[in-house]
Amino acid sequence: MEAVKEEKKRGFAAMSKEAQRAIASMGGKAVDPKNRSFSVNRELAVASGRKGGKAVPAEKRSFKNKELASKAGSKGGSAVAAQNRGWARDPAFAKACGKKAAEMRAAKKAAEEG
Protein backbone atom coordinates (compact mmCIF):
# COMPACT_ATOMS: atom_id res chain seq x y z
CA MET A 1 0.00 0.00 0.00
CA GLU A 2 1.46 3.35 -1.04
CA ALA A 3 1.65 6.19 1.43
CA VAL A 4 0.01 9.32 0.13
CA LYS A 5 2.38 12.21 0.42
CA GLU A 6 0.61 15.26 1.77
CA GLU A 7 1.73 18.43 0.02
CA LYS A 8 2.18 21.52 2.15
CA LYS A 9 0.81 24.78 0.86
CA ARG A 10 3.44 27.33 0.01
CA GLY A 11 3.59 31.07 -0.52
CA PHE A 12 0.31 32.89 -0.96
CA ALA A 13 -1.73 29.71 -0.54
CA ALA A 14 -0.19 29.07 2.89
CA MET A 15 -1.28 32.47 4.21
CA SER A 16 -4.45 33.11 6.14
CA LYS A 17 -7.40 34.49 4.17
CA GLU A 18 -6.97 37.82 5.97
CA ALA A 19 -3.31 38.08 4.95
CA GLN A 20 -4.16 37.15 1.36
CA ARG A 21 -6.91 39.76 1.26
CA ALA A 22 -4.62 42.46 2.72
CA ILE A 23 -1.90 41.80 0.16
CA ALA A 24 -4.30 41.46 -2.75
CA SER A 25 -5.99 44.74 -1.87
CA MET A 26 -2.66 46.57 -2.22
CA GLY A 27 -2.33 45.67 -5.88
CA GLY A 28 -2.23 48.76 -8.03
CA LYS A 29 -3.02 51.06 -5.14
CA ALA A 30 0.54 52.11 -4.36
CA VAL A 31 0.67 54.42 -7.38
CA ASP A 32 -1.24 57.70 -7.38
CA PRO A 33 -4.01 57.47 -10.01
CA LYS A 34 -2.62 60.58 -11.73
CA ASN A 35 0.69 58.78 -12.24
CA ARG A 36 -0.70 55.59 -13.72
CA SER A 37 0.30 55.43 -17.35
CA PHE A 38 -3.15 54.49 -18.59
CA SER A 39 -4.90 57.34 -16.78
CA VAL A 40 -2.44 59.83 -18.28
CA ASN A 41 -2.30 58.42 -21.80
CA ARG A 42 -5.59 57.10 -23.16
CA GLU A 43 -4.00 56.10 -26.49
CA LEU A 44 -1.52 53.89 -24.64
CA ALA A 45 -4.39 52.20 -22.80
CA VAL A 46 -6.30 51.61 -26.04
CA ALA A 47 -3.24 50.21 -27.80
CA SER A 48 -2.43 47.94 -24.86
CA GLY A 49 -5.98 46.63 -24.75
CA ARG A 50 -5.88 45.81 -28.45
CA LYS A 51 -2.50 44.11 -28.07
CA GLY A 52 -3.82 42.01 -25.17
CA GLY A 53 -6.91 41.05 -27.12
CA LYS A 54 -4.87 39.92 -30.10
CA ALA A 55 -2.65 37.77 -27.90
CA VAL A 56 -5.52 35.35 -27.31
CA PRO A 57 -6.60 33.19 -30.26
CA ALA A 58 -10.08 34.07 -31.55
CA GLU A 59 -11.50 30.67 -30.59
CA LYS A 60 -10.45 31.16 -26.96
CA ARG A 61 -11.79 34.69 -26.48
CA SER A 62 -14.66 35.06 -24.05
CA PHE A 63 -16.35 37.65 -26.29
CA LYS A 64 -17.05 36.21 -29.72
CA ASN A 65 -19.36 39.11 -30.57
CA LYS A 66 -17.23 42.23 -31.22
CA GLU A 67 -20.13 44.63 -30.73
CA LEU A 68 -20.99 43.13 -27.33
CA ALA A 69 -17.31 43.25 -26.31
CA SER A 70 -17.08 46.89 -27.35
CA LYS A 71 -20.13 47.82 -25.26
CA ALA A 72 -18.77 45.96 -22.24
CA GLY A 73 -15.37 47.59 -22.55
CA SER A 74 -16.78 51.08 -22.81
CA LYS A 75 -18.84 50.59 -19.65
CA GLY A 76 -15.95 49.29 -17.55
CA GLY A 77 -14.13 52.56 -17.00
CA SER A 78 -17.21 54.65 -16.42
CA ALA A 79 -19.04 52.47 -13.91
CA VAL A 80 -17.52 54.31 -10.92
CA ALA A 81 -16.94 58.06 -10.68
CA ALA A 82 -13.23 58.99 -10.74
CA GLN A 83 -13.27 60.40 -7.21
CA ASN A 84 -14.67 57.10 -5.90
CA ARG A 85 -12.22 54.79 -7.63
CA GLY A 86 -9.82 52.80 -5.51
CA TRP A 87 -7.66 54.92 -3.31
CA ALA A 88 -8.63 58.30 -4.75
CA ARG A 89 -10.68 58.89 -1.60
CA ASP A 90 -7.67 58.54 0.68
CA PRO A 91 -4.35 59.12 -1.12
CA ALA A 92 -2.39 59.25 2.16
CA PHE A 93 -3.60 55.77 3.10
CA ALA A 94 -2.79 54.50 -0.39
CA LYS A 95 0.73 55.89 -0.11
CA ALA A 96 1.20 54.28 3.30
CA CYS A 97 0.06 50.90 1.94
CA GLY A 98 2.47 51.26 -0.97
CA LYS A 99 5.34 51.92 1.42
CA LYS A 100 4.30 48.96 3.57
CA ALA A 101 4.23 46.69 0.51
CA ALA A 102 7.71 47.88 -0.50
CA GLU A 103 8.98 47.21 3.02
CA MET A 104 7.48 43.71 2.94
CA ARG A 105 9.15 42.96 -0.41
CA ALA A 106 12.51 44.25 0.88
CA ALA A 107 12.24 42.16 4.04
CA LYS A 108 11.38 39.05 2.04
CA LYS A 109 14.30 39.62 -0.32
CA ALA A 110 16.68 40.15 2.62
CA ALA A 111 15.43 36.94 4.25
CA GLU A 112 15.93 34.99 1.02
CA GLU A 113 19.46 36.33 0.56
CA GLY A 114 20.71 35.78 4.08
Helices and strands as residue ranges (DSSP letters): G 11-14, H 17-26, G 33-35, H 37-40, H 42-55, G 58-60, H 66-76, G 82-84, G 86-89, H 91-113
